[in-house]
Structures are given as structure tokens and as C-alpha cells.
Amino acid sequence: DTGVSQNPRHKITKRGQNVTFRCDPISEHNRLYWYRQTLGQGPEFLTYFQNEAQLEKSRLLSDRFSAERPKGSFSTLEIQRTEQGDSAMYLCASDFLGGNSPLHFGNGTRLTVT
Amino acid sequence: GENVEQHPSTLSVQEGDSAVIKCTYSDSASNYFPWYKQELGKGPQLIIDIRSNVGEKKDQRIAVTLNKTAKHFSLHITETQPEDSAVYFCAVSREAYQLIWGAGTKLIIKP
């Protein structure tokens, strides 16, 4: 399967701890996105990369959140000093700029902050 | 900014019947309208999309219609099957990262 892959699938952490999630996009895709989804809602855009450059960040992305895509392939999303309000599904998606390529999502990482 | 409203929030239909979900949007410059299906514990999966130069698109049992004048578009599923049960999201954008999502419709197929 060559879809978008996210790890881990689930993460339980205590408030105040740092967590890091990984996303491996579809290999030929040059754009990568992070979204957050809470129960009963649609995905909320957090940030996106074109190759290794982070081009857009939502105002939802507090300074405790940082994302990287160092070589233009996989990406990591780190949340520092987690809060209970960070509990959500974190979704990664990818597409290809210029080819009318639709957005493909991974199955997400579900974060629970206790 | 863009605002997307999706109705109904829950839809229950008998297996074999048709289901219709409707979304309205506010930004007349929006030009891309995808529909996603999300099953429990999974990410959204694109099922069909339409661009503003097309009024209707069909893929087997699934179709999308777009009315740009009225600023609404609809998802039609015919001959519904149990595996169609899921949450369906519409979205609207001019660029992929600018997707604005509806609140979702939980579709229940009754056997």
C-alpha cells in the first residue's frame, strides 16, 4: 500500500509531556498538510509544506506546536507541554502541486492527554 | 471568509434507497468541491470531486451536482448498501490547503 502513513496510530500522554508524530506522504507528492479533527467536526487546517518549505500556518497552531519536513519527504509534528485541549485526531494529507491532484489523507494519530 | 453549511447532520435511509446530502457555500470564487467519506478510526477518503467548470459528475452509484449560481452542491448515492454507512464531509476551496469543511453528515443505512 502506497498511501499516506502515520505513526503512531494512538498516543496517550500525561499533561505537560511532549509528543511527536510522524507522517510519510505518498512518495511522488510534494505538498504535505497537517490537520486536527475533534469528534463530530470536520478537519481543521494546521499547516502545510511544499517540499521542505513550511508555507502556511493556521492561527490555531500555537507556539507549542512545531512541524518539520527536513528533506521534503516525511514530516513530524511535535506538541510541547501538552494540554488536555490538545486531545484530538491529528491527520496528515498529501497532494501534488500542479496536477489537479486531490488531497489524500492518512488514518491519523489519535492523541489523548490525561 | 468562506462559510460551508452541510445538511442534514444525520441521514437514515433504507438499504437500496437513495441518499442526498447538500452543502451551501458563500465565496463565489471557490472552484473546487470534493466529497470525503470517513469511517470510524480512519482518515477521510475522497469519493468524488467536481470543479466549477462542470455541473455534474458521476462515478457508478455516486454523483455530485453543482449549482454555482445558487452556491450549493449535493452528493447523491443511489442503491445504498450497508458499507455506505459512514460520515460524509463536503469541502470547498480555491487551493487544496484552503479546504473549508462542512460539519459532516452521519449516514446510516438500515437493513
Interface residues (C-beta under 8 A of the other chain):
Chain A: V4 R31 Y33 G40 Q41 G42 P43 E44 F45 Y48 L55 E56 L91 A93 D95 N100 S101 P102 L103 H104 F105 G106 N107 G108
Chain B: P34 Y36 G41 K42 G43 P44 Q45 L46 D49 R51 F89 A91 A96 Y97 Q98 L99 W101 G102 A103 G104
